[in-house]
Amino acid sequence: MNDAHTTRPRSAEGPGWYVDDRCTDCDVARQLAPGLIGVAGGRSVITRQPAGEEEERQLHAAAFACHTRSIRTSAGRLDPGLDPFPLALDDTVYLCGHNSPHTAAANSYLLRRPSGALMMIDTPRWSERLAARFEGIGPVTDVLLTHRDHAAHGLRYAGRFGARLWIHEGDLAAAPGADRVLRGTEAVEIADGVVAHPLPGHTEGSVLYVADERYCFSGDSFYWSRSANDVEVAESVTWYSIRELAASLARTVGGLRFEWLLPGHGDRMVLPAAVMAEKMRGLTARARRMEPRPIDFTAVRW
């Protein structure tokens, strides 16, 4: 164990699990181990040690997802056999885990289609071992990039799988090798039941992918905030234009229908479609009142 990363100033005392000092407050660990990992001083902390196998599984999921590998145990190196990823969220969507430092710790997903083939939405860190695990579920035919911030490993995974690589023209500079380029702002069905909704705002080329009118992969355009108990935009981390994002929502929200909100950053949520639609209308109304502001990662309301 590297002694440079064993400090535990924010974690539960005693042997067991702890968070080292590389934590960047990305919130991923807290999503996967609620009640076991909390926040203090702008960083994740172990609030208590696990009780039983289920809580051990939650902490292993957090540890194997963490992009800085900051979730650690005094018992030593994690057992790769306890890696739960890809983690089934239901019978259609998997969470990839193994978030990458090159995508700002973004979550990524696998979407199973009726044929048995998979689509990857954004990407985890690159690993041949991971690629082989994903292919063990089914062939990956498409890699869908939501925007430039999450494009780091897109070409490598697409090349490994022999898959199509999708990105919007507004962010094409981040994935110049993409062979499927979305253009303009009109929604387009890119596969049976899968619709791309360009949503410029967070970046110029941000895109939502909605599958089967049930699953919305929102990238960084919006997310579920536990503190607000609502759908939110990260207005303090909007690289292109918060006003464009408000306009994009106003143009798009009437045509959106989904139950699962699956963002790159921020928490996930499942609600009845009618409730989610009402939440999205509320977000659209709030976004109209938002003004440009300096980039501030610490202001994001997880």
C-alpha positions as YAML, in Angstrom:
chain: A
units: angstrom
residues:
- id: 1
  name: MET
  ca: [0.00, 0.00, 0.00]
- id: 2
  name: ASN
  ca: [1.35, 3.44, -0.94]
- id: 3
  name: ASP
  ca: [1.95, 5.32, 2.32]
- id: 4
  name: ALA
  ca: [1.42, 8.62, 0.50]
- id: 5
  name: HIS
  ca: [-2.29, 7.85, 0.25]
- id: 6
  name: THR
  ca: [-3.15, 6.22, 3.57]
- id: 7
  name: THR
  ca: [-4.16, 9.26, 5.58]
- id: 8
  name: ARG
  ca: [-7.64, 9.04, 7.07]
- id: 9
  name: PRO
  ca: [-8.46, 12.51, 8.41]
- id: 10
  name: ARG
  ca: [-12.07, 12.35, 7.21]
- id: 11
  name: SER
  ca: [-12.90, 8.67, 7.70]
- id: 12
  name: ALA
  ca: [-14.17, 6.45, 10.49]
- id: 13
  name: GLU
  ca: [-11.42, 5.54, 12.94]
- id: 14
  name: GLY
  ca: [-10.01, 2.06, 13.32]
- id: 15
  name: PRO
  ca: [-9.25, -0.76, 10.88]
- id: 16
  name: GLY
  ca: [-11.36, -1.38, 7.82]
- id: 17
  name: TRP
  ca: [-12.48, 0.86, 5.00]
- id: 18
  name: TYR
  ca: [-11.28, 4.46, 4.58]
- id: 19
  name: VAL
  ca: [-11.04, 7.24, 1.98]
- id: 20
  name: ASP
  ca: [-7.56, 8.49, 1.15]
- id: 21
  name: ASP
  ca: [-6.58, 12.09, 0.43]
- id: 22
  name: ARG
  ca: [-6.92, 11.91, -3.37]
- id: 23
  name: CYS
  ca: [-10.73, 12.15, -3.23]
- id: 24
  name: THR
  ca: [-12.10, 14.85, -5.57]
- id: 25
  name: ASP
  ca: [-15.71, 14.89, -4.28]
- id: 26
  name: CYS
  ca: [-17.11, 13.46, -7.52]
- id: 27
  name: ASP
  ca: [-20.03, 11.87, -5.57]
- id: 28
  name: VAL
  ca: [-19.72, 8.48, -7.31]
- id: 29
  name: ALA
  ca: [-18.90, 6.57, -4.12]
- id: 30
  name: ARG
  ca: [-21.79, 8.14, -2.23]
- id: 31
  name: GLN
  ca: [-24.19, 7.07, -4.97]
- id: 32
  name: LEU
  ca: [-23.09, 3.45, -4.62]
- id: 33
  name: ALA
  ca: [-22.75, 3.18, -0.84]
- id: 34
  name: PRO
  ca: [-25.33, 5.53, 0.69]
- id: 35
  name: GLY
  ca: [-25.28, 5.46, 4.47]
- id: 36
  name: LEU
  ca: [-21.73, 4.12, 4.48]
- id: 37
  name: ILE
  ca: [-20.02, 6.97, 2.66]
- id: 38
  name: GLY
  ca: [-20.90, 10.57, 3.39]
- id: 39
  name: VAL
  ca: [-19.28, 13.95, 2.86]
- id: 40
  name: ALA
  ca: [-17.27, 16.22, 5.15]
- id: 41
  name: GLY
  ca: [-15.02, 19.13, 4.32]
- id: 42
  name: GLY
  ca: [-15.80, 18.81, 0.62]
- id: 43
  name: ARG
  ca: [-14.66, 15.18, 0.41]
- id: 44
  name: SER
  ca: [-16.14, 11.71, 0.82]
- id: 45
  name: VAL
  ca: [-15.69, 9.96, 4.17]
- id: 46
  name: ILE
  ca: [-16.51, 6.54, 5.55]
- id: 47
  name: THR
  ca: [-19.29, 7.26, 8.04]
- id: 48
  name: ARG
  ca: [-19.35, 3.74, 9.47]
- id: 49
  name: GLN
  ca: [-17.88, 0.34, 8.73]
- id: 50
  name: PRO
  ca: [-20.07, -2.19, 6.86]
- id: 51
  name: ALA
  ca: [-22.32, -4.61, 8.68]
- id: 52
  name: GLY
  ca: [-22.89, -7.75, 6.62]
- id: 53
  name: GLU
  ca: [-22.31, -8.93, 3.07]
- id: 54
  name: GLU
  ca: [-24.65, -6.47, 1.34]
- id: 55
  name: GLU
  ca: [-22.87, -3.46, 2.77]
- id: 56
  name: GLU
  ca: [-19.49, -5.00, 1.93]
- id: 57
  name: ARG
  ca: [-20.73, -5.33, -1.67]
- id: 58
  name: GLN
  ca: [-21.74, -1.67, -1.70]
- id: 59
  name: LEU
  ca: [-18.29, -0.57, -0.57]
- id: 60
  name: HIS
  ca: [-16.59, -2.80, -3.12]
- id: 61
  name: ALA
  ca: [-18.77, -1.24, -5.82]
- id: 62
  name: ALA
  ca: [-17.75, 2.23, -4.64]
- id: 63
  name: ALA
  ca: [-14.09, 1.21, -4.57]
- id: 64
  name: PHE
  ca: [-14.06, -0.29, -8.06]
- id: 65
  name: ALA
  ca: [-15.92, 2.74, -9.46]
- id: 66
  name: CYS
  ca: [-13.76, 5.43, -7.83]
- id: 67
  name: HIS
  ca: [-11.65, 7.19, -10.45]
- id: 68
  name: THR
  ca: [-8.84, 7.99, -8.01]
- id: 69
  name: ARG
  ca: [-8.99, 4.57, -6.31]
- id: 70
  name: SER
  ca: [-9.45, 6.45, -3.02]
- id: 71
  name: ILE
  ca: [-11.87, 3.96, -1.42]
- id: 72
  name: ARG
  ca: [-9.49, 1.59, 0.33]
- id: 73
  name: THR
  ca: [-9.30, -1.04, 3.04]
- id: 74
  name: SER
  ca: [-6.64, -1.68, 5.63]
- id: 75
  name: ALA
  ca: [-6.87, -5.36, 4.72]
- id: 76
  name: GLY
  ca: [-4.79, -4.61, 1.62]
- id: 77
  name: ARG
  ca: [-5.37, -4.83, -2.11]
- id: 78
  name: LEU
  ca: [-8.95, -5.32, -3.29]
- id: 79
  name: ASP
  ca: [-9.86, -8.77, -4.56]
- id: 80
  name: PRO
  ca: [-10.64, -8.49, -8.31]
- id: 81
  name: GLY
  ca: [-13.10, -11.33, -7.83]
- id: 82
  name: LEU
  ca: [-15.30, -8.93, -5.84]
- id: 83
  name: ASP
  ca: [-15.51, -6.40, -8.68]
- id: 84
  name: PRO
  ca: [-19.28, -6.17, -9.40]
- id: 85
  name: PHE
  ca: [-19.05, -4.35, -12.73]
- id: 86
  name: PRO
  ca: [-20.74, -4.21, -15.10]
- id: 87
  name: LEU
  ca: [-23.52, -3.88, -12.53]
- id: 88
  name: ALA
  ca: [-27.07, -4.59, -13.71]
- id: 89
  name: LEU
  ca: [-29.46, -1.76, -12.81]
- id: 90
  name: ASP
  ca: [-32.34, -3.74, -14.34]
- id: 91
  name: ASP
  ca: [-32.65, -6.22, -17.21]
- id: 92
  name: THR
  ca: [-31.69, -3.60, -19.82]
- id: 93
  name: VAL
  ca: [-29.08, -1.20, -18.37]
- id: 94
  name: TYR
  ca: [-25.72, -1.86, -16.73]
- id: 95
  name: LEU
  ca: [-23.48, 0.59, -14.90]
- id: 96
  name: CYS
  ca: [-19.93, 0.16, -16.18]
- id: 97
  name: GLY
  ca: [-18.08, 1.37, -13.07]
- id: 98
  name: HIS
  ca: [-14.31, 1.92, -13.25]
- id: 99
  name: ASN
  ca: [-14.79, 5.63, -13.81]
- id: 100
  name: SER
  ca: [-11.93, 7.36, -15.55]
- id: 101
  name: PRO
  ca: [-9.81, 10.31, -14.39]
- id: 102
  name: HIS
  ca: [-9.79, 11.36, -18.06]
- id: 103
  name: THR
  ca: [-13.57, 11.84, -18.13]
- id: 104
  name: ALA
  ca: [-13.80, 13.74, -14.83]
- id: 105
  name: ALA
  ca: [-15.05, 10.55, -13.11]
- id: 106
  name: ALA
  ca: [-18.16, 10.28, -15.28]
- id: 107
  name: ASN
  ca: [-20.48, 7.29, -15.00]
- id: 108
  name: SER
  ca: [-20.96, 5.21, -18.12]
- id: 109
  name: TYR
  ca: [-23.51, 2.61, -19.10]
- id: 110
  name: LEU
  ca: [-24.32, -0.37, -21.28]
- id: 111
  name: LEU
  ca: [-27.74, -0.54, -22.91]
- id: 112
  name: ARG
  ca: [-29.02, -3.95, -23.99]
- id: 113
  name: ARG
  ca: [-31.10, -4.04, -27.13]
- id: 114
  name: PRO
  ca: [-33.75, -6.69, -27.98]
- id: 115
  name: SER
  ca: [-31.29, -8.42, -30.32]
- id: 116
  name: GLY
  ca: [-28.90, -9.01, -27.42]
- id: 117
  name: ALA
  ca: [-26.42, -6.46, -28.72]
- id: 118
  name: LEU
  ca: [-25.20, -3.64, -26.48]
- id: 119
  name: MET
  ca: [-24.67, 0.08, -26.82]
- id: 120
  name: MET
  ca: [-22.10, 1.79, -24.58]
- id: 121
  name: ILE
  ca: [-23.03, 5.30, -23.44]
- id: 122
  name: ASP
  ca: [-19.88, 7.24, -22.58]
- id: 123
  name: THR
  ca: [-16.94, 5.17, -21.43]
- id: 124
  name: PRO
  ca: [-15.20, 3.87, -18.32]
- id: 125
  name: ARG
  ca: [-11.41, 3.94, -18.04]
- id: 126
  name: TRP
  ca: [-9.75, 1.96, -20.81]
- id: 127
  name: SER
  ca: [-8.96, -1.64, -19.93]
- id: 128
  name: GLU
  ca: [-8.72, -4.72, -22.12]
- id: 129
  name: ARG
  ca: [-9.98, -6.75, -19.18]
- id: 130
  name: LEU
  ca: [-13.06, -4.55, -18.93]
- id: 131
  name: ALA
  ca: [-13.67, -4.72, -22.67]
- id: 132
  name: ALA
  ca: [-13.62, -8.50, -22.49]
- id: 133
  name: ARG
  ca: [-16.05, -8.47, -19.54]
- id: 134
  name: PHE
  ca: [-18.46, -6.24, -21.45]
- id: 135
  name: GLU
  ca: [-18.30, -8.52, -24.49]
- id: 136
  name: GLY
  ca: [-19.14, -11.41, -22.20]
- id: 137
  name: ILE
  ca: [-22.62, -9.89, -21.91]
- id: 138
  name: GLY
  ca: [-23.05, -9.35, -25.64]
- id: 139
  name: PRO
  ca: [-21.52, -7.70, -28.70]
- id: 140
  name: VAL
  ca: [-21.09, -3.93, -28.42]
- id: 141
  name: THR
  ca: [-22.23, -2.36, -31.68]
- id: 142
  name: ASP
  ca: [-22.21, 1.36, -30.82]
- id: 143
  name: VAL
  ca: [-20.41, 3.77, -28.51]
- id: 144
  name: LEU
  ca: [-22.54, 6.86, -27.88]
- id: 145
  name: LEU
  ca: [-20.71, 9.93, -26.58]
- id: 146
  name: THR
  ca: [-22.86, 12.50, -24.82]
- id: 147
  name: HIS
  ca: [-20.28, 15.30, -25.18]
- id: 148
  name: ARG
  ca: [-16.61, 16.19, -25.36]
- id: 149
  name: ASP
  ca: [-15.84, 15.83, -21.63]
- id: 150
  name: HIS
  ca: [-16.57, 12.09, -21.78]
- id: 151
  name: ALA
  ca: [-14.90, 11.29, -25.10]
- id: 152
  name: ALA
  ca: [-11.42, 10.29, -23.86]
- id: 153
  name: HIS
  ca: [-11.69, 6.52, -24.43]
- id: 154
  name: GLY
  ca: [-14.41, 6.47, -27.08]
- id: 155
  name: LEU
  ca: [-12.22, 5.70, -30.08]
- id: 156
  name: ARG
  ca: [-10.29, 2.99, -28.25]
- id: 157
  name: TYR
  ca: [-13.41, 1.16, -27.11]
- id: 158
  name: ALA
  ca: [-15.10, 1.55, -30.49]
- id: 159
  name: GLY
  ca: [-12.00, 0.20, -32.22]
- id: 160
  name: ARG
  ca: [-11.74, -2.72, -29.81]
- id: 161
  name: PHE
  ca: [-15.39, -3.67, -30.35]
- id: 162
  name: GLY
  ca: [-15.56, -2.83, -34.06]
- id: 163
  name: ALA
  ca: [-18.39, -0.48, -33.05]
- id: 164
  name: ARG
  ca: [-19.80, 2.71, -34.49]
- id: 165
  name: LEU
  ca: [-18.70, 5.84, -32.61]
- id: 166
  name: TRP
  ca: [-21.25, 8.65, -32.24]
- id: 167
  name: ILE
  ca: [-20.74, 12.31, -31.29]
- id: 168
  name: HIS
  ca: [-22.33, 15.63, -32.19]
- id: 169
  name: GLU
  ca: [-20.60, 17.93, -34.67]
- id: 170
  name: GLY
  ca: [-20.34, 20.62, -31.98]
- id: 171
  name: ASP
  ca: [-17.92, 18.45, -30.00]
- id: 172
  name: LEU
  ca: [-16.35, 16.57, -32.91]
- id: 173
  name: ALA
  ca: [-12.89, 17.96, -32.13]
- id: 174
  name: ALA
  ca: [-12.88, 15.73, -29.04]
- id: 175
  name: ALA
  ca: [-13.46, 12.57, -31.12]
- id: 176
  name: PRO
  ca: [-12.30, 13.32, -34.69]
- id: 177
  name: GLY
  ca: [-12.26, 9.61, -35.46]
- id: 178
  name: ALA
  ca: [-16.02, 9.26, -34.94]
- id: 179
  name: ASP
  ca: [-17.77, 7.68, -37.92]
- id: 180
  name: ARG
  ca: [-21.30, 8.75, -36.94]
- id: 181
  name: VAL
  ca: [-21.70, 12.51, -36.54]
- id: 182
  name: LEU
  ca: [-24.95, 14.04, -35.30]
- id: 183
  name: ARG
  ca: [-25.78, 17.47, -36.74]
- id: 184
  name: GLY
  ca: [-28.10, 20.33, -35.90]
- id: 185
  name: THR
  ca: [-30.67, 20.31, -33.12]
- id: 186
  name: GLU
  ca: [-33.36, 17.98, -34.44]
- id: 187
  name: ALA
  ca: [-33.95, 14.65, -32.69]
- id: 188
  name: VAL
  ca: [-32.93, 11.63, -34.76]
- id: 189
  name: GLU
  ca: [-33.56, 7.92, -34.27]
- id: 190
  name: ILE
  ca: [-30.12, 6.33, -34.48]
- id: 191
  name: ALA
  ca: [-31.29, 2.75, -33.88]
- id: 192
  name: ASP
  ca: [-34.60, 1.04, -33.33]
- id: 193
  name: GLY
  ca: [-36.05, 2.67, -30.22]
- id: 194
  name: VAL
  ca: [-32.98, 4.86, -29.52]
- id: 195
  name: VAL
  ca: [-33.31, 8.61, -30.17]
- id: 196
  name: ALA
  ca: [-30.53, 11.21, -29.97]
- id: 197
  name: HIS
  ca: [-31.66, 14.65, -28.80]
- id: 198
  name: PRO
  ca: [-29.00, 17.33, -29.39]
- id: 199
  name: LEU
  ca: [-29.01, 19.62, -26.34]
- id: 200
  name: PRO
  ca: [-26.35, 22.33, -26.67]
- id: 201
  name: GLY
  ca: [-25.63, 24.09, -23.42]
- id: 202
  name: HIS
  ca: [-23.24, 22.24, -21.11]
- id: 203
  name: THR
  ca: [-21.07, 21.99, -24.22]
- id: 204
  name: GLU
  ca: [-21.84, 22.99, -27.78]
- id: 205
  name: GLY
  ca: [-22.29, 19.36, -28.81]
- id: 206
  name: SER
  ca: [-24.09, 17.88, -25.80]
- id: 207
  name: VAL
  ca: [-26.60, 15.13, -26.61]
- id: 208
  name: LEU
  ca: [-29.23, 13.14, -24.73]
- id: 209
  name: TYR
  ca: [-29.87, 9.54, -25.75]
- id: 210
  name: VAL
  ca: [-33.34, 8.21, -24.92]
- id: 211
  name: ALA
  ca: [-34.09, 4.49, -25.31]
- id: 212
  name: ASP
  ca: [-37.54, 2.95, -25.54]
- id: 213
  name: GLU
  ca: [-39.13, 6.09, -24.04]
- id: 214
  name: ARG
  ca: [-37.86, 4.72, -20.75]
- id: 215
  name: TYR
  ca: [-34.15, 5.41, -20.29]
- id: 216
  name: CYS
  ca: [-32.57, 8.87, -20.60]
- id: 217
  name: PHE
  ca: [-28.77, 9.04, -20.72]
- id: 218
  name: SER
  ca: [-28.30, 12.72, -20.03]
- id: 219
  name: GLY
  ca: [-24.53, 13.13, -19.95]
- id: 220
  name: ASP
  ca: [-23.86, 16.35, -18.05]
- id: 221
  name: SER
  ca: [-26.96, 18.20, -19.26]
- id: 222
  name: PHE
  ca: [-28.99, 17.41, -16.12]
- id: 223
  name: TYR
  ca: [-28.96, 14.98, -13.22]
- id: 224
  name: TRP
  ca: [-30.82, 13.96, -10.06]
- id: 225
  name: SER
  ca: [-29.79, 16.00, -7.03]
- id: 226
  name: ARG
  ca: [-30.32, 14.26, -3.70]
- id: 227
  name: SER
  ca: [-30.00, 17.52, -1.77]
- id: 228
  name: ALA
  ca: [-32.66, 19.23, -3.89]
- id: 229
  name: ASN
  ca: [-34.73, 16.05, -4.39]
- id: 230
  name: ASP
  ca: [-35.20, 17.16, -7.98]
- id: 231
  name: VAL
  ca: [-33.73, 17.23, -11.46]
- id: 232
  name: GLU
  ca: [-30.99, 19.87, -11.68]
- id: 233
  name: VAL
  ca: [-28.49, 21.32, -14.11]
- id: 234
  name: ALA
  ca: [-24.93, 22.02, -13.03]
- id: 235
  name: GLU
  ca: [-25.23, 25.72, -13.80]
- id: 236
  name: SER
  ca: [-21.88, 26.41, -12.15]
- id: 237
  name: VAL
  ca: [-20.16, 23.96, -14.53]
- id: 238
  name: THR
  ca: [-21.53, 24.98, -17.92]
- id: 239
  name: TRP
  ca: [-18.75, 25.30, -20.46]
- id: 240
  name: TYR
  ca: [-20.73, 26.60, -23.44]
- id: 241
  name: SER
  ca: [-23.81, 28.60, -22.42]
- id: 242
  name: ILE
  ca: [-26.42, 28.34, -19.69]
- id: 243
  name: ARG
  ca: [-28.75, 30.40, -21.88]
- id: 244
  name: GLU
  ca: [-28.33, 27.93, -24.72]
- id: 245
  name: LEU
  ca: [-29.04, 25.11, -22.30]
- id: 246
  name: ALA
  ca: [-32.25, 26.83, -21.20]
- id: 247
  name: ALA
  ca: [-33.26, 27.25, -24.84]
- id: 248
  name: SER
  ca: [-32.41, 23.62, -25.58]
- id: 249
  name: LEU
  ca: [-34.57, 22.41, -22.71]
- id: 250
  name: ALA
  ca: [-37.47, 24.61, -23.81]
- id: 251
  name: ARG
  ca: [-37.20, 23.24, -27.34]
- id: 252
  name: THR
  ca: [-36.78, 19.60, -26.32]
- id: 253
  name: VAL
  ca: [-38.65, 18.87, -23.12]
- id: 254
  name: GLY
  ca: [-42.09, 18.56, -24.71]
- id: 255
  name: GLY
  ca: [-40.87, 15.65, -26.81]
- id: 256
  name: LEU
  ca: [-39.12, 13.77, -24.02]
- id: 257
  name: ARG
  ca: [-40.62, 10.77, -22.29]
- id: 258
  name: PHE
  ca: [-38.61, 8.62, -19.89]
- id: 259
  name: GLU
  ca: [-38.63, 7.02, -16.44]
- id: 260
  name: TRP
  ca: [-34.94, 6.42, -15.75]
- id: 261
  name: LEU
  ca: [-32.60, 9.39, -15.47]
- id: 262
  name: LEU
  ca: [-29.04, 8.12, -16.03]
- id: 263
  name: PRO
  ca: [-26.53, 11.00, -15.97]
- id: 264
  name: GLY
  ca: [-22.78, 11.12, -16.33]
- id: 265
  name: HIS
  ca: [-22.38, 13.13, -13.13]
- id: 266
  name: GLY
  ca: [-24.87, 13.28, -10.29]
- id: 267
  name: ASP
  ca: [-27.24, 10.62, -9.04]
- id: 268
  name: ARG
  ca: [-29.64, 8.36, -10.91]
- id: 269
  name: MET
  ca: [-33.39, 8.26, -10.37]
- id: 270
  name: VAL
  ca: [-36.40, 6.22, -11.51]
- id: 271
  name: LEU
  ca: [-39.85, 7.84, -11.46]
- id: 272
  name: PRO
  ca: [-43.11, 7.29, -13.33]
- id: 273
  name: ALA
  ca: [-42.94, 8.98, -16.74]
- id: 274
  name: ALA
  ca: [-45.64, 11.52, -15.83]
- id: 275
  name: VAL
  ca: [-43.77, 12.54, -12.67]
- id: 276
  name: MET
  ca: [-40.48, 12.78, -14.53]
- id: 277
  name: ALA
  ca: [-42.14, 14.94, -17.19]
- id: 278
  name: GLU
  ca: [-43.38, 17.31, -14.51]
- id: 279
  name: LYS
  ca: [-39.89, 17.46, -13.01]
- id: 280
  name: MET
  ca: [-38.46, 18.30, -16.43]
- id: 281
  name: ARG
  ca: [-40.99, 21.08, -16.97]
- id: 282
  name: GLY
  ca: [-40.01, 22.53, -13.60]
- id: 283
  name: LEU
  ca: [-36.32, 22.35, -14.53]
- id: 284
  name: THR
  ca: [-37.03, 24.11, -17.82]
- id: 285
  name: ALA
  ca: [-38.80, 26.94, -16.02]
- id: 286
  name: ARG
  ca: [-35.92, 27.33, -13.55]
- id: 287
  name: ALA
  ca: [-33.31, 27.26, -16.30]
- id: 288
  name: ARG
  ca: [-34.91, 30.29, -17.98]
- id: 289
  name: ARG
  ca: [-33.98, 32.34, -14.92]
- id: 290
  name: MET
  ca: [-30.35, 31.18, -14.73]
- id: 291
  name: GLU
  ca: [-27.57, 33.60, -15.56]
- id: 292
  name: PRO
  ca: [-24.01, 32.91, -16.70]
- id: 293
  name: ARG
  ca: [-21.62, 32.46, -13.80]
- id: 294
  name: PRO
  ca: [-17.95, 31.53, -13.29]
- id: 295
  name: ILE
  ca: [-17.03, 27.85, -13.31]
- id: 296
  name: ASP
  ca: [-17.17, 26.52, -9.75]
- id: 297
  name: PHE
  ca: [-17.15, 22.78, -9.19]
- id: 298
  name: THR
  ca: [-17.73, 23.22, -5.46]
- id: 299
  name: ALA
  ca: [-21.13, 24.82, -6.10]
- id: 300
  name: VAL
  ca: [-22.69, 21.69, -7.64]
- id: 301
  name: ARG
  ca: [-25.60, 20.48, -5.50]
- id: 302
  name: TRP
  ca: [-25.19, 16.72, -5.23]
...
